[in-house]
């Protein structure tokens, strides 16, 4: 076992309080003082508390002892399949217990896990799997045939496994595990090794693979577990998709802190309510779109929600009305989380006390929150000149949670990370009295239902239509999804096309959530003297009445 490094100790000790001034049991304190990487922490839980339940997923119950065995067998099966340290493997499925096992086993074996969004189109999936050079993929049964049909475009991919037991018609993950013996690999886990490669779009619209290390998680998980209210007596609900850093970090924080993960495969309001009542769920991470769906679900008022202690929300704009209604329904603490893929998730939190009725500074509900322990935030202008309180500029973040760079993209890495450790977020905001307020997005990202959409990617697709002369894509308010994609289009003078035809054109080229939900036709787009489209002018009529623009 490797000792916790000196920079981790303050964050590790922070987990000894669960945010409600109760001391967390000594089993976690002991683990944090003697273990460093997540597999080592979970191994300690398996050894010392073997019968405690680690995962509930449908009818399946996995104890920490069983989890340890599954992880060892999976790591051995990876080796038996010829997957070596540093190789990439893909996971593409809805939420399931296999993801937790594969995550830990990959870390154990020094293999890099590449989560793939199952909502993407075929060409988008091909780009990610090919760019990352994945040699093996675990794919949900319902996506298996479509994924397998792409194999001819993925020269590095040697093996595709269907998640679950399978029906004998295709190789399955559980049958593949038979090739793994139940014993440790015996190799030490390198804290600096890349654990996950998370694909996030850039301003060019091309996905970039953010490399997240074991050490990044060792810093992030114990601290963010406090934010999310996860302790060894917790039953966190895992409903956020595990192809996003929020869902991944939330699930792994639960394992780090010996909670019982309640994994929901189909995140419908009824399924979530049933899980909360059946398993006495204590905490959950929800995007505003799901919060609104729960509010509008008739079963909500008839469900026992008394076990809930904390709900974390974020990843999209939320209205004051929705937040107020949610606090009235769930009657538990609320906390807002702000972070990015490149920062291994949460770096800023709006704490529970700000959300409580009667708080003396209600204006702070408009804030993203305060930096977590070990996180530095500054507002910068140009090449890094720090701006004073109240002045708007780009949000820079420095923390041991920051990624080490983008896979096979030196230029993008240099643009994102400074030599002294700052990550340029691309978000615009300001600081006031220690609180971060977010105004806009430098990179024109639209967040719709928790999904990131970059306007340039949608614009590139639109410009491929022969009747489109010019276009701009913006995010506008949407009651359910927080934001939705709107296209503002200038047609060619001889065009003979309507909005539905253009929407159909986009849907053939982009994932559904990236496609515009509506199109405005205009004669000309507003531009500045340099010829740059003034998107703020396009957005303003839709956003000027919104009090909580960015979450």
Kinemage of the C-alpha trace (Angstrom):
@kinemage 1
@onewidth
@group {chain A} dominant
@subgroup {mainchain}
@vectorlist {calphas} color= white
{ca unk a 1} P 0.000 0.000 0.000
{ca unk a 2} L 1.243 3.470 -0.817
{ca unk a 3} L 0.975 6.336 1.611
{ca unk a 4} L -1.190 9.321 0.810
{ca unk a 5} L 0.956 12.070 -0.700
{ca unk a 6} L 1.376 15.267 1.277
{ca unk a 7} L -0.829 17.371 -0.996
{ca unk a 8} L -3.711 14.943 -0.536
{ca unk a 9} L -3.769 14.872 3.254
{ca unk a 10} L -5.793 18.083 3.853
{ca unk a 11} L -8.425 17.041 1.344
{ca unk a 12} L -8.506 13.501 2.697
{ca unk a 13} L -9.034 14.691 6.241
{ca unk a 14} L -11.838 16.973 5.065
{ca unk a 15} L -13.987 13.922 4.410
{ca unk a 16} L -14.083 13.185 8.142
{ca unk a 17} L -17.067 15.529 8.302
{ca unk a 18} L -20.089 14.951 6.122
{ca unk a 19} L -21.195 18.565 5.870
{ca unk a 20} L -23.675 18.225 8.711
{ca unk a 21} L -21.072 18.359 11.506
{ca unk a 22} L -21.190 14.638 12.161
{ca unk a 23} L -17.976 12.668 12.378
{ca unk a 24} L -17.683 9.973 9.737
{ca unk a 25} L -16.826 6.506 11.143
{ca unk a 26} L -13.174 5.644 11.577
{ca unk a 27} L -13.178 3.001 8.823
{ca unk a 28} L -13.007 5.751 6.188
{ca unk a 29} L -10.480 7.765 8.190
{ca unk a 30} L -8.250 4.697 8.321
{ca unk a 31} L -8.611 4.065 4.592
{ca unk a 32} L -7.747 7.625 3.667
{ca unk a 33} L -4.635 7.617 5.816
{ca unk a 34} L -3.242 4.370 4.406
{ca unk a 35} L -4.506 4.143 0.820
{ca unk a 36} L -4.084 6.416 -2.142
{ca unk a 37} L -5.694 5.220 -5.339
{ca unk a 38} L -9.351 4.326 -5.629
{ca unk a 39} L -8.746 0.571 -6.198
{ca unk a 40} L -6.654 0.487 -3.033
{ca unk a 41} L -9.396 2.234 -1.073
{ca unk a 42} L -12.045 -0.206 -2.328
{ca unk a 43} L -9.718 -3.138 -1.652
{ca unk a 44} L -9.571 -1.952 1.953
{ca unk a 45} L -13.370 -1.868 2.149
{ca unk a 46} L -13.510 -5.415 0.730
{ca unk a 47} L -10.994 -6.682 3.251
{ca unk a 48} L -12.368 -4.976 6.348
{ca unk a 49} L -16.121 -4.820 5.603
{ca unk a 50} L -16.709 -7.670 3.156
{ca unk a 51} L -20.475 -8.079 3.547
{ca unk a 52} L -21.402 -4.400 3.248
{ca unk a 53} L -23.294 -3.754 0.003
{ca unk a 54} L -21.330 -1.676 -2.491
{ca unk a 55} L -23.743 -1.703 -5.448
{ca unk a 56} L -27.452 -2.210 -6.014
{ca unk a 57} L -28.369 -2.419 -9.689
{ca unk a 58} L -31.782 -3.835 -10.523
{ca unk a 59} L -32.017 -7.234 -8.844
{ca unk a 60} L -28.272 -7.478 -8.409
{ca unk a 61} L -26.543 -6.862 -5.071
{ca unk a 62} L -22.752 -6.638 -5.014
{ca unk a 63} L -20.960 -6.668 -1.667
{ca unk a 64} L -17.541 -5.089 -1.280
{ca unk a 65} L -16.094 -8.599 -1.122
{ca unk a 66} L -17.823 -9.514 -4.380
{ca unk a 67} L -16.734 -6.225 -5.930
{ca unk a 68} L -13.115 -6.938 -5.040
{ca unk a 69} L -13.352 -10.342 -6.676
{ca unk a 70} L -14.970 -8.951 -9.826
{ca unk a 71} L -12.282 -6.267 -10.097
{ca unk a 72} L -9.429 -8.772 -9.738
{ca unk a 73} L -10.962 -11.125 -12.301
{ca unk a 74} L -11.599 -8.278 -14.745
{ca unk a 75} L -8.028 -6.997 -14.419
{ca unk a 76} L -6.723 -10.516 -15.052
{ca unk a 77} L -9.080 -10.963 -18.010
{ca unk a 78} L -7.778 -7.728 -19.521
{ca unk a 79} L -4.246 -9.100 -19.318
{ca unk a 80} L -5.368 -12.444 -20.755
{ca unk a 81} L -6.907 -10.570 -23.696
{ca unk a 82} L -3.594 -8.888 -24.417
{ca unk a 83} L -4.608 -5.479 -23.059
{ca unk a 84} L -1.504 -3.868 -21.578
{ca unk a 85} L -0.823 -0.900 -19.337
{ca unk a 86} L -1.393 2.301 -21.296
{ca unk a 87} L -3.841 0.712 -23.752
{ca unk a 88} L -7.279 2.282 -24.172
{ca unk a 89} L -10.585 0.443 -23.805
{ca unk a 90} L -14.070 1.819 -24.508
{ca unk a 91} L -17.276 1.557 -22.492
{ca unk a 92} L -20.567 2.433 -24.189
{ca unk a 93} L -23.751 1.613 -22.336
{ca unk a 94} L -26.382 3.027 -20.052
{ca unk a 95} L -25.631 2.985 -16.339
{ca unk a 96} L -24.827 -0.465 -14.976
{ca unk a 97} L -22.716 -2.291 -12.399
{ca unk a 98} L -20.240 -3.259 -15.131
{ca unk a 99} L -19.039 0.331 -15.364
{ca unk a 100} L -17.935 0.403 -11.717
{ca unk a 101} L -16.124 -2.915 -12.075
{ca unk a 102} L -14.435 -1.951 -15.334
{ca unk a 103} L -13.355 1.439 -13.935
{ca unk a 104} L -11.613 -0.116 -10.937
{ca unk a 105} L -10.104 -2.969 -12.944
{ca unk a 106} L -8.729 -0.597 -15.573
{ca unk a 107} L -7.063 1.480 -12.847
{ca unk a 108} L -5.692 -1.735 -11.323
{ca unk a 109} L -4.230 -2.823 -14.665
{ca unk a 110} L -2.952 0.600 -15.730
{ca unk a 111} L -5.440 0.625 -18.615
{ca unk a 112} L -7.214 3.811 -19.727
{ca unk a 113} L -11.022 3.729 -19.819
{ca unk a 114} L -12.726 5.759 -22.554
{ca unk a 115} L -16.449 6.295 -21.819
{ca unk a 116} L -18.453 6.803 -25.012
{ca unk a 117} L -21.783 8.607 -25.124
{ca unk a 118} L -24.291 6.084 -26.491
{ca unk a 119} L -26.430 8.970 -27.794
{ca unk a 120} L -23.836 9.930 -30.412
{ca unk a 121} L -24.174 9.215 -34.107
{ca unk a 122} L -22.110 6.524 -35.813
{ca unk a 123} L -19.474 8.907 -37.237
{ca unk a 124} L -19.088 10.601 -33.848
{ca unk a 125} L -18.560 7.245 -32.116
{ca unk a 126} L -16.042 6.191 -34.752
{ca unk a 127} L -14.054 9.382 -34.258
{ca unk a 128} L -13.709 8.889 -30.493
{ca unk a 129} L -12.912 5.166 -30.563
{ca unk a 130} L -10.468 5.558 -33.454
{ca unk a 131} L -8.793 8.696 -32.096
{ca unk a 132} L -8.258 7.047 -28.710
{ca unk a 133} L -6.966 3.857 -30.371
{ca unk a 134} L -9.162 1.609 -28.236
{ca unk a 135} L -8.240 -2.078 -28.444
{ca unk a 136} L -11.289 -3.463 -26.616
{ca unk a 137} L -14.857 -2.254 -26.057
{ca unk a 138} L -17.627 -3.196 -23.645
{ca unk a 139} L -20.948 -2.200 -25.210
{ca unk a 140} L -24.542 -2.449 -24.022
{ca unk a 141} L -26.501 -5.258 -25.650
{ca unk a 142} L -28.984 -2.818 -27.188
{ca unk a 143} L -26.131 -0.935 -28.889
{ca unk a 144} L -23.954 -3.940 -29.733
{ca unk a 145} L -24.995 -4.595 -33.331
{ca unk a 146} L -24.772 -0.940 -34.355
{ca unk a 147} L -21.374 -0.614 -32.688
{ca unk a 148} L -20.089 -3.841 -34.221
{ca unk a 149} L -21.092 -2.587 -37.672
{ca unk a 150} L -18.533 0.205 -37.243
{ca unk a 151} L -15.680 -2.239 -36.650
{ca unk a 152} L -14.304 -1.900 -40.164
{ca unk a 153} L -13.513 1.747 -39.435
{ca unk a 154} L -11.700 0.955 -36.174
{ca unk a 155} L -8.403 -0.716 -37.077
{ca unk a 156} L -7.037 -0.851 -33.507
{ca unk a 157} L -10.153 -2.504 -32.046
{ca unk a 158} L -9.592 -6.227 -31.462
{ca unk a 159} L -12.499 -7.306 -29.275
{ca unk a 160} L -16.095 -6.200 -28.562
{ca unk a 161} L -17.987 -7.540 -25.548
{ca unk a 162} L -21.683 -7.191 -24.771
{ca unk a 163} L -22.387 -5.933 -21.260
{ca unk a 164} L -24.086 -8.518 -19.040
{ca unk a 165} L -24.372 -12.272 -19.502
{ca unk a 166} L -25.449 -12.280 -23.118
{ca unk a 167} L -27.572 -14.893 -24.877
{ca unk a 168} L -24.814 -16.820 -26.607
{ca unk a 169} L -25.221 -14.942 -29.884
{ca unk a 170} L -22.367 -12.558 -29.107
{ca unk a 171} L -19.372 -12.500 -26.738
{ca unk a 172} L -20.457 -11.204 -23.329
{ca unk a 173} L -18.637 -9.373 -20.552
{ca unk a 174} L -19.583 -11.880 -17.854
{ca unk a 175} L -18.538 -14.901 -19.921
{ca unk a 176} L -15.297 -13.113 -20.776
{ca unk a 177} L -14.644 -12.793 -17.036
{ca unk a 178} L -14.229 -16.571 -16.911
{ca unk a 179} L -10.800 -15.956 -18.408
{ca unk a 180} L -9.765 -13.945 -15.359
{ca unk a 181} L -8.470 -15.672 -12.243
{ca unk a 182} L -9.368 -14.260 -8.830
{ca unk a 183} L -6.015 -12.952 -7.725
{ca unk a 184} L -4.306 -9.549 -7.755
{ca unk a 185} L -2.088 -8.619 -10.666
{ca unk a 186} L 0.628 -7.816 -8.174
{ca unk a 187} L 1.810 -4.675 -9.943
{ca unk a 188} L 1.789 -1.375 -8.021
{ca unk a 189} L -0.724 1.205 -9.228
{ca unk a 190} L 0.963 4.298 -10.635
{ca unk a 191} L -0.748 7.403 -9.199
{ca unk a 192} L 0.377 9.465 -12.186
{ca unk a 193} L -1.028 7.028 -14.762
{ca unk a 194} L -3.998 8.093 -16.872
{ca unk a 195} L -7.183 6.405 -15.616
{ca unk a 196} L -9.852 7.943 -17.871
{ca unk a 197} L -9.833 9.633 -21.243
{ca unk a 198} L -12.937 11.815 -21.386
{ca unk a 199} L -13.923 13.317 -24.720
{ca unk a 200} L -15.094 16.912 -24.660
{ca unk a 201} L -15.698 19.108 -27.679
{ca unk a 202} L -13.623 22.197 -28.297
{ca unk a 203} L -14.291 25.450 -30.088
{ca unk a 204} L -13.501 23.745 -33.385
{ca unk a 205} L -16.222 21.211 -32.650
{ca unk a 206} L -13.765 18.285 -32.706
{ca unk a 207} L -13.799 16.177 -29.542
{ca unk a 208} L -10.634 16.240 -27.451
{ca unk a 209} L -9.585 13.475 -25.072
{ca unk a 210} L -8.994 14.951 -21.608
{ca unk a 211} L -6.602 12.675 -19.716
{ca unk a 212} L -7.589 12.224 -16.053
{ca unk a 213} L -5.103 10.457 -13.775
{ca unk a 214} L -5.439 8.272 -10.688
{ca unk a 215} L -3.986 11.157 -8.703
{ca unk a 216} L -6.642 13.537 -10.062
{ca unk a 217} L -9.323 11.238 -8.674
{ca unk a 218} L -7.486 10.738 -5.379
{ca unk a 219} L -7.632 14.492 -4.835
{ca unk a 220} L -11.148 15.033 -6.166
{ca unk a 221} L -13.162 12.171 -4.712
{ca unk a 222} L -12.743 12.704 -0.950
{ca unk a 223} L -13.422 16.428 -1.258
{ca unk a 224} L -16.387 16.228 -3.597
{ca unk a 225} L -17.927 13.464 -1.497
{ca unk a 226} L -18.368 16.130 1.173
{ca unk a 227} L -20.060 18.442 -1.327
{ca unk a 228} L -22.425 15.673 -2.357
{ca unk a 229} L -23.166 14.528 1.190
{ca unk a 230} L -21.813 11.006 0.689
{ca unk a 231} L -20.617 9.112 3.770
{ca unk a 232} L -20.441 5.413 4.741
{ca unk a 233} L -24.098 5.484 5.750
{ca unk a 234} L -25.157 6.929 2.384
{ca unk a 235} L -27.081 5.362 -0.456
{ca unk a 236} L -26.282 7.711 -3.360
{ca unk a 237} L -28.512 7.408 -6.416
{ca unk a 238} L -26.514 7.035 -9.635
{ca unk a 239} L -28.764 8.382 -12.362
{ca unk a 240} L -26.468 10.815 -14.194
{ca unk a 241} L -24.930 9.106 -17.243
{ca unk a 242} L -21.481 7.648 -16.685
{ca unk a 243} L -20.170 8.974 -19.987
{ca unk a 244} L -20.006 12.412 -18.312
{ca unk a 245} L -17.515 13.357 -15.618
{ca unk a 246} L -20.345 14.304 -13.234
{ca unk a 247} L -21.861 10.821 -13.297
{ca unk a 248} L -18.453 9.162 -13.115
{ca unk a 249} L -17.148 11.245 -10.225
{ca unk a 250} L -20.409 10.891 -8.301
{ca unk a 251} L -20.346 7.095 -8.577
{ca unk a 252} L -16.646 6.808 -7.760
{ca unk a 253} L -17.003 9.150 -4.774
{ca unk a 254} L -19.617 6.764 -3.425
{ca unk a 255} L -17.197 3.844 -3.736
{ca unk a 256} L -14.353 5.857 -2.204
{ca unk a 257} L -16.455 6.652 0.830
{ca unk a 258} L -17.970 3.175 1.246
{ca unk a 259} L -21.503 4.211 0.365
{ca unk a 260} L -24.002 1.898 -1.315
{ca unk a 261} L -24.475 2.895 -4.955
{ca unk a 262} L -28.048 2.596 -6.200
{ca unk a 263} L -27.610 2.479 -9.974
{ca unk a 264} L -30.592 3.288 -12.200
{ca unk a 265} L -30.230 2.218 -15.819
{ca unk a 266} L -33.225 4.100 -17.222
{ca unk a 267} L -33.348 7.520 -15.547
{ca unk a 268} L -37.067 8.195 -15.820
{ca unk a 269} L -38.872 10.133 -13.079
{ca unk a 270} L -40.869 7.068 -12.026
{ca unk a 271} L -37.745 4.887 -11.859
{ca unk a 272} L -35.913 7.462 -9.768
{ca unk a 273} L -38.819 7.876 -7.364
{ca unk a 274} L -39.153 4.119 -6.998
{ca unk a 275} L -35.429 3.772 -6.282
{ca unk a 276} L -35.501 6.550 -3.678
{ca unk a 277} L -38.406 4.978 -1.801
{ca unk a 278} L -37.298 1.340 -2.113
{ca unk a 279} L -33.643 1.762 -1.202
{ca unk a 280} L -33.968 4.753 1.123
{ca unk a 281} L -31.707 6.860 -1.073
{ca unk a 282} L -29.940 9.630 0.858
{ca unk a 283} L -28.429 11.742 -1.923
{ca unk a 284} L -28.543 12.304 -5.641
{ca unk a 285} L -26.942 14.387 -8.377
{ca unk a 286} L -29.555 15.732 -10.791
{ca unk a 287} L -29.495 18.022 -13.794
{ca unk a 288} L -32.194 20.722 -13.747
{ca unk a 289} L -34.094 18.982 -16.551
{ca unk a 290} L -34.590 15.900 -14.371
{ca unk a 291} L -35.533 18.024 -11.362
{ca unk a 292} L -38.287 19.613 -13.445
{ca unk a 293} L -39.479 16.227 -14.684
{ca unk a 294} L -39.706 15.013 -11.090
{ca unk a 295} L -41.649 18.126 -10.111
{ca unk a 296} L -44.121 17.509 -12.925
{ca unk a 297} L -44.456 13.786 -12.191
{ca unk a 298} L -47.749 13.018 -10.353
{ca unk a 299} L -46.077 10.208 -8.391
{ca unk a 300} L -43.698 12.672 -6.703
{ca unk a 301} L -46.291 13.862 -4.206
{ca unk a 302} L -47.194 10.258 -3.352
{ca unk a 303} L -43.635 8.970 -2.851
{ca unk a 304} L -41.833 8.743 0.480
{ca unk a 305} L -38.840 11.053 -0.017
{ca unk a 306} L -37.989 11.370 3.673
{ca unk a 307} L -34.683 9.493 3.357
{ca unk a 308} L -33.159 12.230 1.179
{ca unk a 309} L -30.529 14.341 2.922
{ca unk a 310} L -28.986 16.210 0.007
{ca unk a 311} L -29.521 16.875 -3.682
{ca unk a 312} L -26.686 18.260 -5.766
{ca unk a 313} L -27.549 19.959 -9.022
{ca unk a 314} L -25.676 21.600 -11.859
{ca unk a 315} L -24.538 21.080 -15.467
{ca unk a 316} L -27.208 23.429 -16.865
{ca unk a 317} L -29.030 26.687 -16.154
{ca unk a 318} L -31.836 26.456 -13.605
{ca unk a 319} L -34.621 28.928 -12.960
{ca unk a 320} L -35.351 30.328 -9.525
{ca unk a 321} L -38.907 28.990 -9.740
{ca unk a 322} L -37.776 25.414 -10.405
{ca unk a 323} L -35.243 25.570 -7.579
{ca unk a 324} L -37.813 26.907 -5.099
{ca unk a 325} L -40.353 24.241 -6.039
{ca unk a 326} L -37.725 21.504 -5.779
{ca unk a 327} L -36.663 22.562 -2.294
{ca unk a 328} L -40.312 22.525 -1.213
{ca unk a 329} L -40.907 19.034 -2.639
{ca unk a 330} L -37.774 17.234 -1.488
{ca unk a 331} L -37.350 19.010 1.870
{ca unk a 332} L -33.630 18.287 2.050
{ca unk a 333} L -30.403 20.219 1.650
{ca unk a 334} L -29.507 21.462 -1.829
{ca unk a 335} L -26.040 22.229 -3.151
{ca unk a 336} L -25.007 23.502 -6.574
{ca unk a 337} L -21.853 22.121 -8.189
{ca unk a 338} L -19.744 23.710 -10.923
{ca unk a 339} L -16.875 21.976 -12.637
{ca unk a 340} L -15.578 20.700 -15.947
{ca unk a 341} L -14.331 17.484 -17.454
{ca unk a 342} L -10.808 18.896 -17.421
{ca unk a 343} L -10.979 19.550 -13.648
{ca unk a 344} L -12.186 16.025 -12.804
{ca unk a 345} L -15.566 17.474 -11.994
{ca unk a 346} L -16.553 19.778 -9.171
{ca unk a 347} L -14.279 22.671 -8.202
{ca unk a 348} L -16.881 25.166 -6.960
{ca unk a 349} L -19.923 24.626 -4.752
{ca unk a 350} L -22.829 26.798 -3.710
{ca unk a 351} L -23.290 25.447 -0.178
{ca unk a 352} L -26.443 24.269 1.490
{ca unk a 353} L -26.843 27.263 3.807
{ca unk a 354} L -27.196 29.665 0.852
{ca unk a 355} L -30.216 27.662 -0.317
{ca unk a 356} L -32.049 27.730 2.999
{ca unk a 357} L -35.010 30.073 3.517
{ca unk a 358} L -34.076 33.225 5.372
{ca unk a 359} L -30.438 33.277 4.261
{ca unk a 360} L -29.260 36.880 4.641
{ca unk a 361} L -27.795 37.138 1.128
{ca unk a 362} L -30.407 35.744 -1.293
{ca unk a 363} L -28.489 37.344 -4.179
{ca unk a 364} L -25.873 34.619 -3.743
{ca unk a 365} L -28.296 32.089 -5.181
{ca unk a 366} L -27.215 33.563 -8.525
{ca unk a 367} L -23.628 32.477 -7.864
{ca unk a 368} L -21.940 29.273 -8.968
{ca unk a 369} L -20.453 29.117 -5.472
{ca unk a 370} L -17.143 29.079 -3.632
{ca unk a 371} L -13.983 27.147 -4.549
{ca unk a 372} L -13.515 23.800 -2.821
{ca unk a 373} L -10.517 23.160 -0.579
{ca unk a 374} L -7.362 22.962 -2.666
{ca unk a 375} L -8.913 24.897 -5.574
{ca unk a 376} L -7.764 28.343 -6.687
{ca unk a 377} L -9.980 30.501 -8.894
{ca unk a 378} L -8.952 33.713 -10.559
{ca unk a 379} L -10.469 35.955 -13.184
{ca unk a 380} L -8.014 36.709 -15.958
{ca unk a 381} L -7.793 39.000 -18.938
{ca unk a 382} L -5.722 38.495 -22.042
{ca unk a 383} L -2.545 36.594 -21.238
{ca unk a 384} L -3.343 36.078 -17.585
{ca unk a 385} L -3.527 39.476 -15.936
{ca unk a 386} L -5.590 38.964 -12.788
{ca unk a 387} L -8.674 41.147 -12.511
{ca unk a 388} L -10.068 42.576 -9.262
{ca unk a 389} L -13.361 41.635 -7.615
{ca unk a 390} L -16.404 42.465 -9.710
{ca unk a 391} L -14.608 42.692 -13.064
{ca unk a 392} L -15.599 40.201 -15.740
{ca unk a 393} L -13.025 37.991 -17.426
{ca unk a 394} L -12.137 34.382 -18.151
{ca unk a 395} L -12.301 31.928 -15.254
{ca unk a 396} L -8.957 30.246 -14.582
{ca unk a 397} L -8.698 27.253 -12.250
{ca unk a 398} L -5.666 25.770 -10.504
{ca unk a 399} L -6.000 22.514 -8.595
{ca unk a 400} L -4.428 19.078 -8.361
{ca unk a 401} L -7.653 17.904 -9.998
{ca unk a 402} L -6.682 19.453 -13.350
{ca unk a 403} L -6.159 17.011 -16.214
{ca unk a 404} L -2.629 16.452 -17.478
{ca unk a 405} L -3.589 17.367 -21.044
{ca unk a 406} L -5.448 16.311 -24.173
{ca unk a 407} L -4.537 13.023 -25.822
{ca unk a 408} L -2.424 13.476 -28.924
{ca unk a 409} L -3.085 17.227 -29.073
{ca unk a 410} L -0.120 19.296 -27.950
{ca unk a 411} L -1.525 22.561 -29.298
{ca unk a 412} L -4.868 22.230 -27.514
{ca unk a 413} L -3.089 21.272 -24.297
{ca unk a 414} L -0.877 24.347 -24.502
{ca unk a 415} L -3.937 26.522 -25.090
{ca unk a 416} L -5.761 25.074 -22.082
{ca unk a 417} L -3.017 24.676 -19.456
{ca unk a 418} L -0.461 27.267 -18.413
{ca unk a 419} L 3.062 26.338 -17.385
{ca unk a 420} L 2.261 27.248 -13.778
{ca unk a 421} L -0.751 24.957 -13.568
{ca unk a 422} L -3.766 27.113 -14.425
{ca unk a 423} L -6.568 25.705 -16.564
{ca unk a 424} L -8.280 28.231 -18.821
{ca unk a 425} L -11.915 27.246 -18.472
{ca unk a 426} L -13.330 29.195 -21.400
{ca unk a 427} L -16.144 30.367 -19.120
{ca unk a 428} L -16.576 34.049 -18.359
{ca unk a 429} L -17.490 35.417 -14.947
{ca unk a 430} L -16.388 37.418 -11.943
{ca unk a 431} L -15.579 37.018 -8.253
{ca unk a 432} L -17.342 38.876 -5.460
{ca unk a 433} L -16.659 38.292 -1.753
{ca unk a 434} L -15.199 34.871 -2.486
{ca unk a 435} L -18.132 33.722 -4.627
{ca unk a 436} L -17.838 32.937 -8.319
{ca unk a 437} L -20.524 34.253 -10.651
{ca unk a 438} L -20.681 32.966 -14.229
{ca unk a 439} L -21.872 35.318 -16.965
{ca unk a 440} L -21.312 33.604 -20.258
{ca unk a 441} L -19.311 30.970 -22.065
{ca unk a 442} L -16.252 32.032 -23.951
{ca unk a 443} L -16.425 28.897 -26.068
{ca unk a 444} L -20.106 29.285 -26.992
{ca unk a 445} L -21.061 26.011 -25.387
{ca unk a 446} L -24.740 25.203 -25.010
{ca unk a 447} L -25.783 22.891 -22.169
{ca unk a 448} L -29.067 21.179 -22.917
{ca unk a 449} L -30.352 18.620 -20.427
{ca unk a 450} L -26.816 18.143 -19.111
{ca unk a 451} L -25.380 17.502 -22.584
{ca unk a 452} L -22.670 19.786 -23.938
{ca unk a 453} L -23.249 21.146 -27.442
{ca unk a 454} L -20.708 23.370 -29.166
{ca unk a 455} L -22.211 25.852 -31.572
{ca unk a 456} L -19.363 25.538 -34.062
{ca unk a 457} L -20.053 21.835 -34.548
{ca unk a 458} L -23.724 22.498 -35.319
{ca unk a 459} L -22.806 25.451 -37.540
{ca unk a 460} L -20.428 23.257 -39.540
{ca unk a 461} L -23.253 20.787 -40.151
{ca unk a 462} L -25.676 23.540 -41.178
{ca unk a 463} L -23.168 25.054 -43.583
{ca unk a 464} L -23.022 21.725 -45.369
{ca unk a 465} L -26.564 22.304 -46.634
{ca unk a 466} L -26.489 23.732 -50.167
{ca unk a 467} L -29.193 26.332 -49.415
{ca unk a 468} L -27.541 27.797 -46.300
{ca unk a 469} L -25.452 30.917 -46.933
{ca unk a 470} L -24.653 31.841 -43.333
{ca unk a 471} L -25.680 30.756 -39.854
{ca unk a 472} L -25.160 31.139 -36.125
{ca unk a 473} L -26.141 28.715 -33.380
{ca unk a 474} L -27.066 29.862 -29.880
{ca unk a 475} L -28.573 28.460 -26.706
{ca unk a 476} L -31.923 29.822 -25.585
{ca unk a 477} L -33.900 29.106 -22.389
{ca unk a 478} L -35.937 25.926 -22.207
{ca unk a 479} L -38.142 25.115 -19.242
{ca unk a 480} L -37.286 21.403 -19.223
{ca unk a 481} L -33.736 21.208 -20.594
{ca unk a 482} L -32.293 24.459 -19.230
{ca unk a 483} L -31.186 25.452 -22.720
{ca unk a 484} L -32.093 24.310 -26.187
{ca unk a 485} L -30.290 24.756 -29.497
{ca unk a 486} L -31.545 27.476 -31.853
{ca unk a 487} L -30.168 28.131 -35.314
{ca unk a 488} L -30.294 31.550 -36.949
{ca unk a 489} L -29.939 31.003 -40.686
{ca unk a 490} L -29.384 33.161 -43.758
{ca unk a 491} L -30.556 31.342 -46.887
{ca unk a 492} L -29.097 31.685 -50.357
{ca unk a 493} L -31.085 33.971 -52.623
{ca unk a 494} L -32.314 31.092 -54.795
{ca unk a 495} L -33.056 28.734 -51.913
{ca unk a 496} L -36.184 26.616 -51.949
{ca unk a 497} L -36.161 24.953 -48.536
{ca unk a 498} L -38.062 25.095 -45.256
{ca unk a 499} L -36.955 24.693 -41.652
{ca unk a 500} L -38.021 21.035 -41.424
{ca unk a 501} L -35.808 20.088 -44.357
{ca unk a 502} L -32.836 21.756 -42.719
{ca unk a 503} L -33.585 20.039 -39.398
{ca unk a 504} L -33.753 16.664 -41.155
{ca unk a 505} L -30.404 17.434 -42.794
{ca unk a 506} L -28.849 18.052 -39.361
{ca unk a 507} L -30.327 14.901 -37.831
{ca unk a 508} L -28.574 12.789 -40.436
{ca unk a 509} L -25.227 14.221 -39.324
{ca unk a 510} L -25.462 14.951 -35.606
{ca unk a 511} L -26.716 13.370 -32.411
{ca unk a 512} L -30.333 14.315 -31.784
{ca unk a 513} L -29.535 16.479 -28.746
{ca unk a 514} L -27.126 18.584 -30.828
{ca unk a 515} L -29.662 19.408 -33.525
{ca unk a 516} L -31.527 22.729 -33.463
{ca unk a 517} L -34.991 22.574 -31.951
{ca unk a 518} L -35.987 25.630 -33.974
{ca unk a 519} L -34.691 27.835 -36.778
{ca unk a 520} L -35.059 31.561 -37.351
{ca unk a 521} L -34.513 32.839 -40.890
{ca unk a 522} L -32.948 36.298 -41.188
{ca unk a 523} L -31.590 38.424 -44.015
{ca unk a 524} L -28.264 39.141 -42.322
{ca unk a 525} L -26.427 38.236 -39.119
{ca unk a 526} L -25.138 41.011 -36.820
{ca unk a 527} L -21.352 41.345 -36.953
{ca unk a 528} L -18.713 43.612 -35.464
{ca unk a 529} L -16.100 45.560 -37.431
{ca unk a 530} L -13.840 42.532 -37.534
{ca unk a 531} L -16.592 40.457 -39.080
{ca unk a 532} L -17.270 38.352 -35.984
{ca unk a 533} L -20.898 37.363 -35.425
{ca unk a 534} L -22.362 39.127 -32.386
{ca unk a 535} L -23.968 36.126 -30.735
{ca unk a 536} L -24.673 38.039 -27.576
{ca unk a 537} L -27.058 40.243 -29.569
{ca unk a 538} L -28.796 37.139 -30.879
{ca unk a 539} L -29.111 35.646 -27.390
{ca unk a 540} L -30.153 38.772 -25.512
{ca unk a 541} L -33.880 38.844 -26.423
{ca unk a 542} L -34.270 35.311 -25.093
{ca unk a 543} L -32.162 35.657 -21.920
{ca unk a 544} L -32.788 39.204 -20.668
{ca unk a 545} L -35.718 38.133 -18.479
{ca unk a 546} L -33.894 35.118 -16.993
{ca unk a 547} L -32.548 35.604 -13.448
{ca unk a 548} L -30.441 32.418 -13.298
{ca unk a 549} L -28.718 32.107 -16.636
{ca unk a 550} L -25.837 29.750 -15.965
{ca unk a 551} L -25.496 26.975 -13.429
